[in-house]
Amino acid sequence: MSELLNHAAIRRLLVIKLRAVGDVVLSTIVLKNLREAFPHAAVEYLTEKGGGGILRGNPFIDRCLVYDRQVMSGAGLIREVRKGSYDLVIDLFGNPRTALLTLLSGARYRVGFRFRGRKYAYNMLVEPRGATVHNTQFNLDALDRIGVPIVDRSLHIVPSADDEGRMEKFWRAAVPVNTATVALHSGGGWGTKRWSEERFGAVADELHRKHGAAILLPWGPGEEQGVERIRASMKTTPIIPPATTLLELAALLRRCSLMVTNDSGPMHIAAAMGTPVVGIFGPTNPRLQGPYGDRTTTVRNETLDCLGCNLVECPIGNPCMKDLDVHTVLDAISRLSVI
C-alpha cells in the first residue's frame, strides 16, 4: 500500500471513533492537525452518543454524526455515511463494523490499521502500534501515514460559555474561596479497574487533614451508589455536584486543583482540561492508556507481575486493586506536588 494521498482532492473527510468517551477524548489530538492540513475541507466525525457529548462545539469539526443504534440500523448508518460523499475516511476505531462501514463509504481514500480480518477495508494501511505507544500517538500514526504534518499535540475539549457559566455558578456557591479542591472519581468501565470507594474516602480524609482540601465527588449515570459509599466512609463532608453533561463536567474539572481517579473517561477529560491527575491503574497499561499531559502521574500495585492484563474479569481476585493501599496512592499525590 504505497499510494499517496492527493491533499488537493480532499473536499470532505470523516474521522471514525465510535466509543468510549476516553478514547474519543484521546482522538481529539488529530483534529487541529486535520483542520490545518485541509483548511477548505469539511471535517466530520462519527461517534456514538457519549462521544458526541464530548465533541459538541469543537471548533475543528464541521459536523458530528452521532450513531444511536436504538434509532438507526446498521444499514441506515451505511446510507448516512455514503450520503456524506467523503473523499477521505480515517477509521481510528478499527472494529469489524467500522471497517465494513469504511469500505462501503465510497471514499477514494480509506485509512485504517492493519488488523487481521479488517485490513481488507482500507487502501491506505497503518501499522498498528497500540501495544507499544500511547493511544494519542496511535491516533497520530494515521495522520503520519497520509502525510499530514503534526503541528499540534493537544487534546481539544471546548465547553460552551453556558457550560462554563453553570459550573461557575455552582462553584461559587459550593466551594470555599481560595481552597484547594480535589476531585475523586471511583467509576470505571470495568469492575477490574475500580479501586475501593472506602479507600478513596480514606484518601479524601487525609487530603483534607493535611492540606485543608475540599473534596469534590463528580458522578455520571450509574455512579450514584459509588459516590454515596465514598461519602459514607468519609469523616469530612464532600461536595457532590448535580448531574452534569460531559462538557459541564469538563468545565467543572478544569476548576479543580487535582483529580484522583481510576482509569476512566473522566480521567482523560480532566487531563485534557489541564487539571493535574493521579490515575490509578491495574488491568490497563498507563504507558499506553494513561492520562495525557505533563501534570499527570499514575500509580499501580507494583508487587504484581500480571499488571496490564486487560481482563474485565480477574481469575485471582483482582489484587491489583484490592491490595493497592492508601499510602501508595497518597505518595503518588505527594510526588505530583500540586496541593
Sine and cosine of phi, psi and omega as CSV:
sin_phi,cos_phi,sin_psi,cos_psi,sin_omega,cos_omega
0.00,0.00,0.98,0.18,-0.06,-1.00
-0.98,-0.21,0.11,0.99,-0.05,-1.00
-0.86,0.51,0.65,-0.76,0.06,-1.00
-0.97,-0.24,0.54,-0.84,-0.03,-1.00
-1.00,0.08,0.74,-0.67,0.09,-1.00
-1.00,0.05,0.99,-0.16,-0.10,-1.00
-0.87,0.50,-0.56,0.83,-0.04,-1.00
-0.92,0.40,-0.32,0.95,-0.04,-1.00
-1.00,0.06,-0.06,1.00,-0.11,-0.99
-1.00,-0.02,0.93,-0.36,0.06,-1.00
-0.95,-0.30,-0.49,0.87,0.00,-1.00
-0.63,-0.78,0.73,-0.68,0.03,-1.00
-0.68,-0.73,0.46,-0.89,-0.04,-1.00
-0.78,-0.62,0.76,-0.65,0.14,-0.99
-0.97,-0.24,0.70,-0.71,0.01,-1.00
-0.88,-0.47,0.84,-0.55,0.22,-0.97
-0.51,-0.86,0.99,-0.16,-0.16,-0.99
-0.92,0.38,-0.68,0.74,-0.10,-0.99
-0.24,-0.97,0.13,-0.99,-0.12,0.99
-1.00,-0.04,-0.03,-1.00,-0.10,-0.99
-0.85,0.53,-0.72,0.69,-0.01,-1.00
-0.88,0.48,-0.65,0.76,0.02,-1.00
-0.92,0.38,-0.59,0.81,0.06,-1.00
-0.91,0.42,-0.67,0.74,0.06,-1.00
-0.84,0.54,-0.73,0.68,-0.03,-1.00
-0.91,0.41,-0.46,0.89,0.01,-1.00
-0.96,0.27,-0.28,0.96,-0.02,-1.00
-0.91,0.42,-0.17,0.99,0.06,-1.00
-0.89,0.46,-0.38,0.93,-0.03,-1.00
-0.99,0.10,-0.30,0.95,-0.29,-0.96
-0.94,0.34,-0.75,0.66,0.00,-1.00
-0.90,0.44,-0.58,0.82,0.04,-1.00
-0.89,0.45,-0.65,0.76,0.05,-1.00
-0.92,0.40,-0.66,0.75,0.02,-1.00
-0.88,0.47,-0.65,0.76,0.02,-1.00
-0.92,0.39,-0.62,0.79,-0.06,-1.00
-0.97,0.24,-0.51,0.86,-0.05,-1.00
-0.79,-0.62,0.93,0.38,-0.14,-0.99
-0.90,0.44,-0.38,0.93,-0.06,-1.00
-0.96,-0.26,0.07,1.00,-0.02,-1.00
-1.00,-0.08,0.42,-0.91,0.16,-0.99
-0.99,0.14,0.83,-0.55,0.01,-1.00
-0.96,-0.26,0.89,-0.46,-0.03,-1.00
-0.84,-0.54,0.31,-0.95,-0.12,-0.99
-0.65,-0.76,0.74,-0.67,0.04,-1.00
-0.94,-0.33,0.81,-0.59,0.02,-1.00
-0.45,-0.89,0.05,-1.00,0.09,-1.00
-1.00,-0.05,-0.13,-0.99,-0.21,-0.98
-0.85,0.52,-0.73,0.68,-0.02,-1.00
-0.88,0.48,-0.69,0.72,0.03,-1.00
-0.89,0.45,-0.62,0.79,0.04,-1.00
-0.88,0.47,-0.58,0.82,0.01,-1.00
-0.91,0.42,-0.55,0.84,-0.03,-1.00
-1.00,0.05,-0.31,0.95,-0.04,-1.00
-1.00,-0.07,-0.17,0.99,-0.04,-1.00
-0.82,0.57,0.76,-0.64,0.04,-1.00
0.99,0.16,0.08,1.00,0.00,-1.00
-0.91,0.41,0.82,-0.58,-0.13,-0.99
-0.95,0.31,-0.19,0.98,-0.05,-1.00
-0.99,-0.16,0.09,1.00,0.02,-1.00
-0.88,-0.48,0.75,-0.66,0.06,-1.00
-0.99,0.13,-0.53,0.85,0.01,-1.00
-0.42,-0.91,0.66,-0.75,0.10,-1.00
-0.94,-0.35,0.87,-0.49,0.06,-1.00
-1.00,-0.02,0.87,-0.49,-0.02,-1.00
-0.97,-0.24,0.89,-0.46,-0.01,-1.00
-1.00,-0.03,0.90,-0.45,0.08,-1.00
-0.93,-0.36,0.95,-0.30,-0.10,-0.99
-0.93,0.38,-0.28,0.96,0.07,-1.00
-0.98,0.18,-0.28,0.96,-0.03,-1.00
-0.95,-0.31,-0.61,0.79,-0.10,-1.00
-0.87,-0.49,0.71,-0.71,0.06,-1.00
-0.97,0.23,0.22,-0.98,0.09,-1.00
-0.87,0.49,-0.63,0.78,0.04,-1.00
-0.91,0.42,-0.60,0.80,0.04,-1.00
-0.91,0.42,-0.60,0.80,0.03,-1.00
-0.91,0.41,-0.67,0.74,0.04,-1.00
-0.87,0.50,-0.70,0.72,0.02,-1.00
-0.88,0.47,-0.66,0.75,-0.01,-1.00
-0.89,0.45,-0.67,0.75,0.00,-1.00
-0.94,0.35,-0.68,0.73,0.02,-1.00
-0.88,0.48,-0.57,0.82,0.02,-1.00
-0.89,0.45,-0.41,0.91,0.00,-1.00
-0.94,0.33,-0.27,0.96,0.03,-1.00
0.76,0.65,0.78,0.62,-0.05,-1.00
-0.97,0.23,0.62,-0.79,0.12,-0.99
-1.00,0.06,-0.46,0.89,-0.08,-1.00
-0.65,-0.76,0.79,-0.62,0.12,-0.99
-0.84,-0.54,0.78,-0.62,0.02,-1.00
-0.91,-0.42,0.95,-0.33,-0.03,-1.00
-1.00,-0.06,0.98,-0.19,0.02,-1.00
-1.00,-0.01,-0.04,1.00,-0.03,-1.00
-1.00,-0.07,-0.79,0.61,0.17,-0.99
0.93,0.37,0.59,0.81,0.15,-0.99
-0.99,-0.17,0.10,-1.00,-0.07,-1.00
-0.84,0.54,-0.61,0.79,-0.01,-1.00
-0.91,0.42,-0.73,0.68,-0.06,-1.00
-0.96,0.27,-0.47,0.88,0.09,-1.00
-0.89,0.46,-0.75,0.67,0.02,-1.00
-0.89,0.45,-0.66,0.75,0.01,-1.00
-0.87,0.49,-0.67,0.74,0.03,-1.00
-0.89,0.46,-0.70,0.72,0.01,-1.00
-0.86,0.51,-0.67,0.75,-0.09,-1.00
-1.00,0.04,0.05,1.00,-0.06,-1.00
-0.93,0.38,-0.43,0.90,-0.09,-1.00
1.00,0.09,0.07,1.00,-0.04,-1.00
-0.95,0.32,0.61,-0.80,0.06,-1.00
-0.91,0.41,-0.65,0.76,-0.02,-1.00
-0.91,-0.40,0.82,-0.57,-0.03,-1.00
-0.80,-0.60,0.93,-0.37,-0.14,-0.99
-0.96,-0.29,0.77,-0.63,0.03,-1.00
-0.29,-0.96,0.09,-1.00,-0.11,-0.99
-1.00,-0.02,0.50,-0.86,-0.08,-1.00
-0.98,0.19,0.88,0.48,0.06,-1.00
-1.00,0.05,0.61,-0.79,0.00,-1.00
-0.86,0.52,0.72,-0.69,0.04,-1.00
0.99,0.15,-0.03,1.00,-0.01,-1.00
-0.78,-0.62,-0.27,0.96,-0.09,-1.00
-0.91,0.42,-0.31,0.95,0.02,-1.00
-0.85,0.52,-0.41,0.91,-0.16,-0.99
-0.99,0.16,-0.22,0.97,-0.18,-0.98
-0.89,-0.45,0.54,-0.84,0.14,-0.99
-0.94,-0.33,0.05,1.00,0.15,-0.99
-0.72,-0.70,0.99,-0.17,-0.14,-0.99
-1.00,-0.04,0.62,-0.79,0.04,-1.00
-0.91,-0.41,0.74,-0.68,0.06,-1.00
-0.95,0.31,0.86,-0.51,-0.06,-1.00
-0.97,0.26,0.79,-0.62,0.01,-1.00
-0.86,-0.51,0.47,0.88,-0.06,-1.00
-0.87,0.49,-0.36,0.93,0.00,-1.00
-1.00,0.01,-0.04,1.00,-0.08,-1.00
-0.76,-0.65,-0.32,0.95,-0.03,-1.00
-0.80,-0.60,0.35,-0.94,0.04,-1.00
-0.89,0.46,0.48,-0.88,-0.07,-1.00
-0.84,0.54,-0.51,0.86,0.05,-1.00
-0.89,0.46,-0.68,0.73,0.01,-1.00
-0.94,0.34,-0.57,0.82,0.10,-1.00
-0.81,0.58,-0.70,0.71,0.03,-1.00
-0.92,0.38,-0.67,0.74,-0.01,-1.00
-0.92,0.40,-0.44,0.90,0.03,-1.00
-0.85,0.53,-0.54,0.84,0.03,-1.00
-0.91,0.42,-0.60,0.80,0.04,-1.00
-0.95,0.32,-0.64,0.77,0.07,-1.00
-0.83,0.56,-0.64,0.77,-0.05,-1.00
-0.88,0.47,-0.52,0.85,-0.06,-1.00
-0.97,-0.25,0.23,0.97,0.12,-0.99
0.97,0.24,0.44,0.90,0.07,-1.00
-1.00,0.05,0.86,-0.52,0.01,-1.00
-0.91,0.43,0.65,-0.76,0.04,-1.00
-1.00,-0.03,0.99,-0.14,-0.04,-1.00
-0.98,-0.20,-0.17,0.99,-0.06,-1.00
-0.57,-0.82,0.73,-0.68,0.01,-1.00
-0.85,-0.52,0.55,0.83,0.00,-1.00
-0.98,-0.19,0.44,-0.90,0.20,-0.98
-1.00,0.00,0.51,-0.86,-0.14,-0.99
-0.76,-0.65,0.97,-0.24,0.16,-0.99
-0.85,-0.53,0.75,-0.66,-0.15,-0.99
-0.76,-0.65,1.00,0.02,0.12,-0.99
-0.88,0.47,0.54,-0.84,0.02,-1.00
-0.98,0.22,0.16,-0.99,0.08,-1.00
-0.87,0.49,-0.58,0.82,0.04,-1.00
-0.93,0.37,-0.66,0.76,0.07,-1.00
-0.85,0.53,-0.75,0.66,-0.02,-1.00
-0.89,0.45,-0.66,0.75,-0.03,-1.00
-0.90,0.44,-0.69,0.73,0.01,-1.00
-0.90,0.44,-0.66,0.75,-0.01,-1.00
-0.96,0.30,-0.54,0.84,0.07,-1.00
-0.92,0.40,-0.64,0.77,0.04,-1.00
-0.88,0.47,-0.70,0.71,0.04,-1.00
-0.89,0.46,-0.71,0.71,-0.08,-1.00
-0.87,0.49,-0.71,0.71,-0.03,-1.00
-0.90,0.43,-0.54,0.84,-0.03,-1.00
-0.99,0.15,-0.47,0.88,-0.19,-0.98
-0.95,-0.32,-0.44,0.90,-0.15,-0.99
-0.95,-0.30,0.80,-0.60,0.03,-1.00
-0.87,0.50,0.60,-0.80,-0.02,-1.00
-0.90,0.44,0.62,-0.79,0.07,-1.00
0.84,0.55,0.61,0.79,0.03,-1.00
-0.89,-0.46,0.77,-0.63,0.12,-0.99
-0.87,0.50,0.75,-0.66,-0.05,-1.00
-0.85,-0.53,0.83,-0.56,-0.05,-1.00
-0.93,-0.38,0.83,-0.56,0.09,-1.00
-1.00,0.00,0.72,-0.69,0.07,-1.00
-0.89,-0.46,0.75,-0.66,-0.01,-1.00
-0.75,-0.66,0.90,-0.43,-0.07,-1.00
-0.98,-0.18,0.08,1.00,0.00,-1.00
-0.98,0.20,0.07,-1.00,0.01,-1.00
0.16,-0.99,0.59,-0.81,-0.09,-1.00
-0.89,0.46,-0.48,0.88,0.02,-1.00
-0.91,-0.41,0.57,-0.82,0.09,-1.00
-0.88,0.48,-0.54,0.84,-0.04,-1.00
-0.94,0.34,-0.22,0.98,0.00,-1.00
-1.00,-0.07,0.01,1.00,-0.17,-0.98
-0.98,-0.21,0.87,-0.49,0.17,-0.99
-0.97,0.25,0.41,-0.91,-0.15,-0.99
-0.94,0.34,0.58,-0.81,0.03,-1.00
-0.89,0.46,-0.59,0.81,-0.01,-1.00
-0.89,0.45,-0.60,0.80,0.04,-1.00
-0.96,0.28,-0.56,0.83,0.16,-0.99
-0.86,0.52,-0.66,0.75,0.02,-1.00
-0.88,0.47,-0.63,0.78,0.03,-1.00
-0.92,0.40,-0.63,0.78,0.08,-1.00
-0.88,0.48,-0.69,0.72,0.01,-1.00
-0.85,0.52,-0.74,0.68,-0.03,-1.00
-0.89,0.46,-0.62,0.78,-0.01,-1.00
-0.94,0.35,-0.62,0.78,0.04,-1.00
-0.92,0.39,-0.58,0.81,0.07,-1.00
-0.93,0.36,-0.68,0.74,-0.02,-1.00
-0.91,0.42,-0.71,0.71,-0.12,-0.99
-0.99,0.14,-0.60,0.80,-0.13,-0.99
-0.88,-0.47,-0.08,1.00,-0.09,-1.00
0.93,0.37,0.40,0.92,-0.10,-1.00
-0.94,0.33,0.63,-0.78,0.23,-0.97
-0.99,0.15,0.60,-0.80,-0.06,-1.00
-0.93,-0.37,0.85,-0.53,0.00,-1.00
-0.95,-0.30,0.73,-0.68,0.00,-1.00
-0.89,-0.46,0.99,0.11,0.04,-1.00
-0.94,0.34,0.40,-0.92,-0.05,-1.00
-0.46,-0.89,0.34,-0.94,0.06,-1.00
-0.76,-0.64,-0.08,-1.00,-0.02,-1.00
-0.82,0.57,0.77,-0.64,0.03,-1.00
1.00,0.09,-0.03,1.00,-0.06,-1.00
-0.97,-0.25,0.10,1.00,-0.06,-1.00
-0.87,0.50,-0.68,0.73,-0.05,-1.00
-0.92,0.39,-0.60,0.80,0.05,-1.00
-0.89,0.46,-0.66,0.75,0.05,-1.00
-0.89,0.46,-0.67,0.75,0.00,-1.00
-0.90,0.43,-0.60,0.80,0.02,-1.00
-0.92,0.38,-0.62,0.79,0.09,-1.00
-0.89,0.45,-0.75,0.66,-0.03,-1.00
-0.84,0.54,-0.69,0.72,-0.05,-1.00
-0.92,0.39,-0.45,0.89,-0.04,-1.00
-1.00,0.06,-0.17,0.99,-0.08,-1.00
-1.00,0.02,0.52,-0.86,0.11,-0.99
-1.00,0.06,-0.50,0.87,0.05,-1.00
-1.00,-0.09,0.17,-0.99,-0.07,-1.00
-0.98,-0.18,0.86,-0.52,-0.01,-1.00
-0.99,0.12,0.21,-0.98,0.12,-0.99
-0.99,-0.16,0.85,-0.53,-0.01,-1.00
-0.92,-0.40,0.92,-0.38,-0.05,-1.00
-0.96,0.28,0.24,-0.97,0.12,-0.99
-0.95,0.31,0.12,-0.99,0.11,-0.99
-0.84,0.54,0.65,-0.76,-0.02,-1.00
-0.77,-0.64,0.39,-0.92,0.26,-0.97
-0.97,0.24,0.15,-0.99,0.02,-1.00
-0.90,0.43,-0.61,0.79,0.01,-1.00
-0.96,0.28,-0.55,0.84,0.14,-0.99
-0.90,0.43,-0.64,0.77,0.07,-1.00
-0.87,0.50,-0.66,0.75,0.04,-1.00
-0.87,0.49,-0.69,0.72,0.02,-1.00
-0.90,0.43,-0.58,0.81,0.02,-1.00
-0.93,0.36,-0.73,0.68,-0.04,-1.00
-0.92,0.40,-0.49,0.87,0.03,-1.00
-0.87,0.49,-0.45,0.89,-0.03,-1.00
-1.00,0.09,-0.14,0.99,-0.08,-1.00
-0.99,0.11,0.46,-0.89,0.05,-1.00
-0.98,0.21,-0.46,0.89,-0.11,-0.99
-0.26,-0.97,0.53,-0.85,0.20,-0.98
-0.82,-0.57,0.73,-0.68,0.11,-0.99
-0.91,-0.42,0.83,-0.56,-0.26,-0.97
-0.40,-0.91,0.47,-0.88,0.24,-0.97
-0.94,0.34,0.22,-0.98,0.11,-0.99
-0.90,0.44,0.91,-0.42,-0.14,-0.99
-0.27,-0.96,0.16,-0.99,0.08,-1.00
-0.85,0.52,-0.73,0.68,0.03,-1.00
-0.86,0.51,-0.50,0.86,0.08,-1.00
-0.86,0.51,-0.72,0.69,-0.02,-1.00
-0.94,0.33,-0.56,0.83,0.06,-1.00
-0.89,0.45,-0.73,0.68,0.00,-1.00
-0.86,0.51,-0.73,0.69,-0.01,-1.00
-0.88,0.47,-0.64,0.77,0.01,-1.00
-0.90,0.44,-0.49,0.87,0.00,-1.00
-1.00,0.07,0.03,1.00,0.05,-1.00
1.00,0.05,0.15,0.99,0.03,-1.00
-0.98,0.20,0.72,-0.69,0.09,-1.00
-0.85,0.52,0.65,-0.76,-0.10,-1.00
-0.72,-0.69,0.70,-0.71,0.26,-0.97
-0.94,-0.35,0.92,-0.39,-0.02,-1.00
-0.99,-0.16,0.74,-0.67,0.00,-1.00
-0.99,-0.14,0.86,-0.51,-0.14,-0.99
-0.84,-0.55,0.41,-0.91,0.07,-1.00
-0.45,-0.89,-0.99,0.16,-0.04,-1.00
-0.97,0.26,-0.27,0.96,0.07,-1.00
-0.96,-0.27,0.34,-0.94,-0.13,-0.99
-0.98,-0.20,0.91,-0.42,-0.04,-1.00
-0.90,0.43,-0.40,0.92,0.04,-1.00
-0.92,0.39,-0.43,0.90,-0.02,-1.00
-0.97,-0.22,-0.59,0.81,-0.10,-1.00
-0.82,-0.57,0.27,0.96,-0.06,-1.00
-0.95,0.30,0.18,-0.98,0.05,-1.00
-0.87,0.49,0.63,-0.78,-0.15,-0.99
-0.98,-0.18,0.83,-0.56,0.06,-1.00
0.64,-0.77,0.25,-0.97,-0.08,-1.00
-0.97,0.26,-0.43,0.90,-0.08,-1.00
-0.98,-0.20,0.71,0.70,0.00,-1.00
-0.72,-0.70,0.42,-0.91,0.12,-0.99
-0.50,-0.87,0.20,-0.98,0.01,-1.00
-0.73,-0.69,0.32,-0.95,-0.01,-1.00
-0.65,-0.76,0.63,-0.78,0.02,-1.00
-0.62,-0.78,0.24,-0.97,0.14,-0.99
-0.99,0.13,1.00,0.02,-0.16,-0.99
-0.96,0.29,0.01,1.00,0.04,-1.00
-0.98,0.21,-0.15,0.99,-0.10,-1.00
-0.98,-0.20,0.49,-0.87,0.07,-1.00
-0.96,-0.27,0.11,0.99,-0.01,-1.00
-0.96,-0.30,0.22,0.97,0.02,-1.00
-0.87,0.49,0.54,-0.84,0.01,-1.00
0.97,0.24,0.42,0.91,-0.05,-1.00
-0.95,0.31,-0.39,0.92,-0.05,-1.00
0.88,0.47,0.48,0.88,0.03,-1.00
-1.00,-0.04,0.73,-0.69,0.06,-1.00
-1.00,0.09,-0.25,0.97,0.14,-0.99
-0.74,-0.67,0.74,-0.67,-0.09,-1.00
-0.98,-0.18,0.81,-0.58,-0.01,-1.00
-0.98,0.22,-0.13,0.99,-0.06,-1.00
-0.85,-0.52,0.36,0.93,0.13,-0.99
1.00,0.00,0.22,0.97,0.10,-1.00
0.86,0.51,0.77,0.64,-0.03,-1.00
-0.92,0.39,-0.36,0.93,0.01,-1.00
-0.88,0.47,-0.50,0.87,0.06,-1.00
-0.98,-0.18,-0.72,0.70,-0.10,-1.00
-0.92,0.40,-0.48,0.87,-0.04,-1.00
-0.98,-0.20,0.10,0.99,0.06,-1.00
-0.99,0.12,0.89,-0.45,-0.14,-0.99
-1.00,0.00,0.26,-0.96,-0.06,-1.00
-0.89,0.46,-0.65,0.76,-0.07,-1.00
-0.91,0.42,-0.55,0.84,0.03,-1.00
-0.90,0.43,-0.65,0.76,0.04,-1.00
-0.94,0.35,-0.67,0.75,0.03,-1.00
-0.89,0.46,-0.59,0.80,0.06,-1.00
-0.89,0.46,-0.65,0.76,0.03,-1.00
-0.90,0.44,-0.65,0.76,0.06,-1.00
-0.88,0.48,-0.70,0.72,-0.02,-1.00
-0.89,0.47,-0.64,0.77,-0.03,-1.00
-0.91,0.42,-0.49,0.87,0.00,-1.00
-0.95,0.31,-0.43,0.90,0.14,-0.99
0.82,0.58,0.79,0.61,0.01,-1.00
-0.89,-0.45,-0.14,0.99,0.09,-1.00
-0.75,-0.66,0.00,0.00,0.00,0.00
